[in-house]
């Protein structure tokens, strides 16, 4: 079956992936499903060039994702990249996001935008990850799945889809539990994801998105130092067990998306959403503390809201000049109360009272526009602009530690691109865009007090500004072959970096300039009707162009030429797949019978700190999967067996960048197995 093209979001406009003048990659539902338990977004993203997706095997701190080096310094959750689910932002205005709330079991596809067009999404758009929930089919359907595996892993999912007249429903409930490879790493979570679509009229549609995420607890094994890693990578970090390090999370969200088609050339889409998130995290005492049983806690209570509206249409000037266009407005708000205090053997010490209490707020007001110009048969141009205004407020509420302030960050982000459709089988394109990244509320929460971080509002911290340049090609020499390549260069001024790292907190400053440059390639090949292969390659250098002073147990200098931590210089994904009955199109369900996949994931070494004093080794691991699909009456049943890290390779899966006590390393998993079964029936 020839490799087929799909429609994607090219910047803010939808068009075929082949024609899009940017690096855009899609992961379809079947690929997500074939990966196994569908718990971690990092598993699905490992095949996308330019993306470093690391499973930290620490469900208290979420997975670690960076795109072309943006987001690599995040110690928890996502930052520096935008995450959007069903048209609803999952990233707060200051650039923070959590990938754990994405429901992979009900996902129809994932789109990843890694080029300059990502700047049209505003603050912290080093890249954009969008997920889309499937829609109900014509027939009612019930699907159930169960997975079990090594390290005490259990995963269940129940999904119901139904359509009655003009209303469609997808409702998905999943649970996940794991004992964990390392000490103090077991976790429990459950999630509900539901999408209701109502075709109100022939030209109007309403979509209601409901999501609930509840992590009853996720224990935090912490990072290890080099000595601990060498002695026993399965152990918990210093004081983790003694201080009961863990996190409890609950998030609820509702969103409405309304689409209306005025005529063939003009459409409107509007969205509104709101949600709440509570977060209680228990942290360990410092390894050098004289009272190791006395840790700390941080409690977060957040309410987030937002709305947006956009118009898009088409214009035709003559037979040789046409354009697609979009204009829109986004406003998003996040208000949160953040409190902290001490613990005693992992329980809150209420008698001592609060040591931190503050009200934090982030707001963005953004306007954007994009036009795709069709200049005859062989040329397409893209012009785009986004105007962003981000406001951060912090107010300390304790009489013993009172502070308040407000900072506004404004930026205009233009994008310009040109595509030459050189042949029916070859597109060449060039893009350029300007972007910016504000500090997060967490990064502005500490000030430099005579060489020591102190709670406050770091109003001196500036937003970083970046220039993104990209040259790429898309080539299909045969209907069964697809090769995408891209070269990129990104210069950033005022990169946000660690200034002072201590056990009491971390303050940040701006480095003068950094450079990210590299090459990406993605190759897909249908070798025969039953065989296909895939390869993704990233080669990248991310370095400081000017040095700066960094304080951690004394003042040191980060030298010009040092590598940015958390960013491998080389990354490779390769997969070979076989299916008994042959591959169908992307939109078709797989045929009954056996299938098998063998994949190799390799990464070069990672620096763990800006000083480039701590480094991991590179590694390569092999994963294998076998599936069988068959009928039992009217039901379709699928069995699954997989082995990860087939060679039982010892490696460091991720690093905690600039950890103040050199507890940088998070071990990868040894060889592990997974077994699963799924049943699906239509009524």
N, C-alpha and C positions, 0 to 999 in steps of 0.2 A: 504494500500500500504506500503510495507516495507521501512524503512529509507534507503536512498540511499547515497552512497559515491560520492565525487566529487574530481577532480584533482585540486591541489593547488600548490603554490610556497613554497616548503619546503626549507627554506633558499633561495639559488639561483637556485635550481633545482625543476622541476615540478614532482610531484608524487601524488598518492592518499592520501587524507587527513587521511584515516585510517592508512596507513603505515608510514606517516610522523612522525619522531621522535621528535616532538615538539608540543607546544600548538598553533594550527592554527585553526581559526574559519572563516567560510564563511557566508555571508548574501546574499541570492539570490535575483534576480530582483523582484520576486513576494512578498517577505517579505518587501523589500524597498517600493514597490508600495502600499502594504496593510497598511503601516504606515500613509498614508494620503497625505498631500500636497508635501512631498519630498523636503523640503527646507533645513533642518538642518541635517548634518551628525551625530550629536549627537543623534538624534532620532533613527537612524538605529543601532548605536553602543551600545545602552543601554543594549542589551541582551548579550554582549560579556563579559565573566568573565575576571577580571584583568584590564578592561578598565573603567575609570571614565569619562563619557561623559556628560557634563553639558551644557545645553542651557542657556546662560546668559541673553537671551531676550534683548540683546544689539548688534544690527547688526553693530555698529561702531567698536566693539572689537572682533567680531567673537566668535565662540563657544570655550569651554574650554575642552580639552581632555588630559588625562594622562593615561599612561600604566604602571602598577606596580609602580606607584608613579613618573615616569619620565614625565616631562612636567607640573606638577601641579603648579609650581611657575610662569608660563607664565601669564603676565598681559594682553596680547593681542595675538591673533593668536596661532599657535602651536610652541612648541620648545621641544627638547629632544626626539622626535619621528620622524620617516621618513614617508612622505606622497608621494605616487607615483600614477600617473594617466596615464593609458594606456602605461605603460613603461617609462613615462617621469617624472623625479623628480619634485615634487611640493614643495620641501624643498631646500632652498639655502645652499651653502657649509658650512655656519656657523651654520646651524641647525634651521633656522626660516622657518615657513610655514604658509599658510592660507588655512583653510578648506572650506571657502565660495566659492572658485572657482570650487569645485567639482560639476559636474552636476549629480544629483541623478535621474532626470527624464529619462535620457537615460542610466543609469547604468545597466550593466548585472549582476554584482556581486561586492561585497566588500570582501577582504580577510584581516584578522588581524593576524599578527604573534607576539606573546607576549613572546616568550622564548629566550634562548641564541642564537639560530640561527639568530636572528635579527641582531646580531653584524656583520654579513657578509655584511650588507648594509652600514657600515662605521660610520662616525661621527654622534652622537646624535641618535643612534638607540636603545633607550630604548624599542622600539617596532616599527612595520612597518604596515602601513595601505595602501593597494593597491586597487584602483578602476579600473574597466574595463568597457568600453562602449560596448553596445550590437553591434552585426554585422547585416547587412541587411539579411533578409530572402529571400526565393526564389520568393515571390510575392511582388509587390509594396504595400505599406501600409501607411495609414494616420491615425494618432491618435491625438486627441485633448482633453484637460481636463481643467476644471475650478473648483477652490475651493474658498469658501468664509467662513469667520469665525469671531469669537469674536475679539475684539480690532482692528477692521477695516482691517482684513487680506483679501487680494485677491491674488490669484495665478492662472496663466494661463500657458499652455504649448501646443506647436504644434510640432509634430514630424513626419517627412517623412522618409521612408526607401524605397530604390529601388535597384534593381540589373539589370545591363545590361551586358550580357556576363560575363566577368571575373572581372567586376568592381562593387563594392557594395558601397552604400551611406547611412549613417545615419546622418540626420540633425535635430537638436533639438533647438527650441527657446522658452525660458521661461521668464516670468516676475513675480515679487513679490512685493507686497506693504503691509505695515502694519501701522496702526495708533499708536499701542503700548498701553500696559497696564499702563506704567509709563509715567510721564511727560517727554517731550523732548526725545521720543524714536521711533518716526516714521521713516520709511525707505522706499527707492525705489531701486530696482535693476532689471537688465535684463541680460540675458546670452544666448550665442550661443555656442553650442557644436556640432562639426561635425567630423565624422570619415569616411574616404574614404579608402577602401581596393581594391587593384588591384593584382590579381593573374597573374603576368607577364609571368611565365612559370609554368609548373607542379610542379617545386621544388623551386620557388621563389615568394615571396609576399612582396608588399610594402603597408605600412599603413601611411596615412597622418592624423594627428590629429590637428584640428583647434579649438581654444577656445577663446572666448571673454567674459569678465566679466565687467559690467559697473554698479557701484553703484552711481547713480546720487547724492544721499546723504543718510547718515545714521546718525541720531542724536544720541548723546551719553548721556544717562540719568545719568551716573556716579554711583558710589557706595554710600551707605548710612552708617552713623554711627548708633550705637545702639539706640540712642534716636530718630533719624529720622525714623528708621525702625519700632520702636514700635508705633510711632505717626501716620504714614501714609506710608506704603510700596509702594504706587503708586506714590509718589512724586519724582521729579527729585532731583539729588544731589546738593550740595551747588554750586551756581553760574552757573549751567549748562544752565539754560534758559537765564540769563543775558549775558553770554559770548558766547552763540550760539554754544555750544560744538557739534561737528559733524565731520564726515569723508566723503570724496569723493574719490572714488577708480575707476581706470580703468586698466584692465590688458588684454593684447593680447598675444597669444602664438601660435606658429606653431611647430609641431614636425613630424619627419619622422622616421619610424621604418622599417627596411629592414630585411627580413628573407630569408635565403637560405639553402636548404638541399643538401649537397654534396652526401650523400648516407644514407643508413638506420642507420648508426652509427655515423654520423658527421653532425652537423648543425651549422650555424652561425646566429647571430643576431647583427645588429648595429643600433644605434639611433643617431639622431642629432636634436637639438631643439634650439629655441631662442624665446625671448619674452621681453615685456616691462611692467612695472608697475608704475603707478603714484598714489601718495597718498598725500592728503592734509587733515591734521587733525587740528581742532580748539580745544584748550584746555582751561579749566577754570582757573581763578585766584585762588590763595590759599585762603582757608576760613579765614586765618588770615591776608590777604592782606588789606592794607588801601585803595586800589583802586580796588574793586571787579569787576568793569567793564573792567579792563585791563587784558585780558588773553594772551595766547601765541598760536602760530601755529607752526607746523612742516610740511615741504613739502619734499616729497621723489620722486625722478625720477630714476628708476632702469632699467637696461638692464641686462638680464640673458641669458646665452648660455651654451651649453654643448654637449658632444658627448660621446659615449661609444661603445664598441664592445665586444662580447663574443662568445666563441666556446664551444659547449657542445657535448658530445658523449657518446658512450658505449664501454666497453671492456669486453671480456670474456676470462678468463684464463683457466678455466676448468669447469666442470659441477657444481662444488660446490662454485666457486668464480667468481662473476661478479661485475662490477662497472659502475655507471653513473658518469660522471665528467663534470665540467665546469671551464673555466678560462676566465678572462675578465679584462677590463680596463675601468675606468670612469674618465672623467674630466668635471668639472662644474665650471662656473664662474658667479659672480654677481658683477656688477659695479653700484654704485649708488651715486647720488648727494643728500645730505641731508642739508636742510636749515631751519632756524627758525627765528622767530621774535615775535613781540607783536601784539595784537589785541585790538580793542576798540569796546565794545559792539558786539563782534563776527565778526568784519570785520578787515581785515589786515590793520595795521597802517604802510603804506608805508613810511611815512615821517620819521619815526624813523630808518628805515633801518634794515639790518640783524643783529641779535645777534648770529647767528650760520650759518656757511657754511663750509661744509667739503665733501671730496671725500672719499668714503668707497669702499673697494674691498675685496671679499672673493673668494678663489680658492681652489679646491681640485684635487689632482692627486691620484687615488686609483687603486691598483691591487688586484684581488681576485681570489680565487679558492676553489672548493669544490668537494669532492668525496663521493658518497654513495656506500658503499661496501655491497654486498649481500653475506653473509657468510652461504651458505646452505639455508635450508628452514626456519630456526627458528631465525636467527640472521641478523641484519643489523647494520652496523656502519657508522657513518658520521664523516668525517674530513674536516675542512675548515680553510681558512686563508685569512685575508684581511690586506693589508698594505696601510695605509692612510697618506697623507701629506696635511694638511690644512694650508693655508696662509691667514692672515688677515692684511689689510693695512688701515690706517686712516690718512688723511692729512687735517688739519684745513686750510682754505683758506682765512680767514680774517686776515688783518695785525694786528688788535688789539688782535687777539687770534689765534696765529699760532702754530701749533704742527704737528708732523708727526712721523710715526713709522711703523714697520712691525713685526709681530710675526708669527713664524712657529710652528705648532703642528704636531707631528708625533706619530703614534701608529701602533703596530702590534696586530691584533685581531684574536687569534686562537679559533676554536670551535671544540669540540670533543663530540660525542654522541654515544650511543649504544641502540638498540632496541631488545628486546626478544619477538618474536612472540610465546608467551607461548601456546596459543590455537588459533584455527581459529577465536575465538570470543574474544580474549584478547591479547592486546599488552602492554608491560611494557617497559618504556624507561628512560634513564638518560642522561642528557646533561650538558655541561659546556662551558662557553665562556667568553672571556675578551672583554670589550668595553671601549670606551672613549667618552667624550662629551666636545667639545670646548666651550668657551664662545661665545656668539653671538656678532655681531658688536655693537648692542645696549648696551650690558653688558660691553663692553670694552670702551665705549665712555665717561666715567667719571672717574676721578682720585680723590684720597683722598688728598685734599688740606687743611692740618691742621684741619681736622675734618669736612670739608665741601666739598661736591661733586663739582668738577669743570670740564668743558669740557677739554678733553685731550685724551690720549690713554693709557689705563691701561695695560701696557706690563707685569706687575707683575702677572696678573691673569692667572692661569694655567688651563689646561684641567683636568677634573675629569677622574679618571680611575676606572673601575668597574669590579667585578668578578661575573658572573651570573651562578647560579647552579639550576638545575631543575630535579625533579623526577616525572614521570607521568604515567598514565594508560589510555587505551581506551578499553572499554568493551561493547560488544553487546550481552547480555545474550539471547535475542530473536531478530528476524528480525525487531521487532517494538520498540526496546529499544536501546538507546545509552547513555552511561555515560562516560564522560571524566573528569579526575581529574589531578591536578598538584600541587606539592609543590615546592616553589621556595625560594631561599635565594640570596640576592644581597648585596654585600659590596662595598662601593664606597669611594675612597680616594680623597681628594681635591674637595669635592662637592662644586659647585659654589653657593654662598649664598649672601644675602644682607649684605653689610657692613655699609653703611650710607644711610638713606632714609630721604630726605627733600623735600620741595616743589620745589626746584630748580633742582632736579635730584637725581639719585640713583647710588651709586658706589657699586661694588661687590668685594668679596674676596673669599678665599677658606676655607671651614671648613675641619677639619682633616679627619673625617670619619662618614659615615652614614650606616644604615642597613635597608634593606627592606626584609621582609620575610612574607610568607603567603601561603594560600591554596585557590585553585580555583576548581570549579566543574561546569559542564554543563550537564544537563540531558534532553533528548528528549524522549517522549513516545507517540506512537500512541495507544490511548485507545480503539478505535474502528474505523471503516471505516470513521465515521463522526466526531470523536473527537480526539484531540491531545493536549498535554501539553508540556511546556518547562520551565526549571528552570535553572538559572545561579546564582552562589554564589561566592563571594569573601570575604575572611577574611584576613586582612593584617595589619602588623605593620610596620611603617616607622619612624625611630627615629635617632636622632643624637647620635653618640657613644662618641663624645668628644664635649665640649663646645667651644664657640668662642664669641668675643665681637661684639656687634651690637649697632650702634649709631642711635637713633631717639629721639630727645628732651632729650639728655643725653646718656651717655654710659651705656649699660646694658649687661648682660651676658646671652647668650643662653646656657642653661644647658645641660649637657649630659643626655640623656633620654628624652629630649623634642621630641615631635612628629613633623614630617615634615608637614607644613601647606598644606591645600588643598587636603589631602588624607584621605578619610574615612576608618575607621578600618573594616567596614562591608558594604556590598552592596548585594542586592538581586533583581533579576528580575524573575517574574513568569507570565506565560501566559496560558490561556485556550482558545482553538479555536474550533469552530464548523462550519461545512459546510453542506449544505443540500444534495449535491450530492456526498460527499466523497472526500477525498484528493487523488490527482494524484501524480506522481513523480515530482521531482524538475524541470525537463526539460519540463513538460507539462503545458499548459495553464490551469487555474482553470476552473472547470465545471461551467455551468450556474446555477443560483439559488442563494439562500441566504447564507451568512456566517456571523459569529460574532466572536469577540475577546474581551476578558477581560484580562487586564494586571495590575500587581502590581509592582511598582518600589519603593524600599526602600533603604535608605542610613543612615548610622550613622552620628554622628556629625562631623564637620570639624573645625580644628583650622585655624585661619585666619592669624596668624603671627608666626614667629619663636620663639618668647618669650613665646608663648602659654598663652597669656593674653586675647585673644578674640576668642569666639567659637560660632558656630551655634548649633542649636538643630537638632537631627535626625528627619527623616520624612519618611512617606510612602504615595504614592498617587496611585489612581486607575484610569485607563483609559478604556474606552469602545468604540468599533467600530462595526458598522453594514454595510454590503454591499449587493447589489443585482446586479447580472449579468443577462442580458437578450438580446434577439435578436430583432432588428428592421430592417426588410428586411435583407440586407446583412451585416449590421453593428452590432457590439457587443457593447452594452451600459452597463456602470457600474455606479451605484449611491452609494454614500458614506455618512455616517453620523457618527460623532464621538463626544465624550465628554471627555475632558482631566480634570484630577483632579476632579473626580466625587464627592468626598466628600468635595470639596471646602477647602482643607487644606491650612493653612497659613504656609509658609516655606521659607527658604533662599535657592535659587537654586544654587548659587555659591558664591565664595569669591574672592576679589582682594587681593592677598597675599602681606603682608607687606606694605599696602597703608600708606603713610607717615602721613596722617591726620586722620587715623583710619576710613576712609570711605571704610570699608571692604566689606559690604554686598550688594548683588544683589538679590532682592526678586524673588521668583518663581511666576508663574502665578496662579491666582485663577481659579475657574472653567471656562472653555471655550468650545465653540462648533465649529465644522467644518462641512460644507456640501460641497459635491463635485459631479461632474458628468464627465464621460469620454466616448468618442465615438471612436471606432476603426473600420476601414474598409479596407479590402484587395481588390485589383483590379485585 
